[in-house]
Amino acid sequence: MNDSKDWLKSPWQAGASWLRGMGKSHDAERRSPSLVPIRTLSERHRERVTLHLLKLDAGDRYLRFGYAASDEQVRRYAEHLDFSRDDIFGIFNRRLELIAMAHLAFAGHPEHEKCAEFGVSVLKTARGKGLGSRLFDRAVLHARTKDVSMMFIHALSENTAMLKIARKAGATVKRDGSESEAYLELPPAGLDTHVSTLMTEHLGEVDYQLKKQANNFWAFLAGVQEVRKGVQEGRHKSAE
């Protein structure tokens, strides 16, 4: 009987410790940013997107939106995201928290069907790992499969991180006072582009499902542990 209890207690405690450390350490991402799985987000992720954007502080919101967006304005932005028209990509940590996301927006107008706009946000706790660049590369890859020939980035001139990503990709950057416009010409997609897109999408989906399964498993064991404690407490009271 003790062996059974130890078996239950040991993995539960290990899982609890594992989960507690997830928000503090992402060694795999830090060692190899190029292998960070990126997942395409859908309507069912809207709440996660909202929570991610609300975690941005005033300065980050200013750089992301071009103004110091309030919580209400952030929620309104998230509520109006069109997942059927645009493409939104995300990077999750092992707690399934959205730590970085990119918005590839399309005009939805025939005259501008070859154009798309890119925006990105990364939480402070996840910076320094190249996640913004990875999301940009992912967006470029996907845009090419949709026959987009020009990607635009509208950013404040002080948003040096975003402009650095654009310049590194070969984009032309034009500054107009406090604001800057960058545009990148994209080559047509070839077979390798479509294959890379499928592989990247598959990697992101598999990674997400594994993290989800792990979180559900430890949550289940935590629940069992609580039941076991309740039973033990009941026995102690009965014996008194």
HELIX and SHEET records of a PDB file:
HELIX    1   1 ASN A    2  MET A   22  1                                  21    
HELIX    2   2 ASP A   27  ARG A   31  1                                   5    
HELIX    3   3 PRO A   33  LEU A   35  5                                   3    
HELIX    4   4 GLU A   43  HIS A   45  5                                   3    
HELIX    5   5 ARG A   46  LEU A   54  1                                   9    
HELIX    6   6 ALA A   58  PHE A   65  1                                   8    
HELIX    7   7 ASP A   71  GLU A   79  1                                   9    
HELIX    8   8 PRO A  110  HIS A  112  5                                   3    
HELIX    9   9 LYS A  124  ALA A  126  5                                   3    
HELIX   10  10 LEU A  131  THR A  145  1                                  15    
HELIX   11  11 THR A  160  LYS A  168  1                                   9    
HELIX   12  12 LEU A  191  ALA A  239  1                                  49    
SHEET    1   A 7 ARG A  39  THR A  40  0                                        
SHEET    2   A 7 ASP A  87  PHE A  92 -1                                        
SHEET    3   A 7 LEU A  98  PHE A 106 -1                                        
SHEET    4   A 7 CYS A 115  VAL A 122 -1                                        
SHEET    5   A 7 MET A 150  LEU A 156  1                                        
SHEET    6   A 7 GLU A 179  GLU A 185 -1                                        
SHEET    7   A 7 THR A 172  ASP A 176 -1                                        
END                                                                             
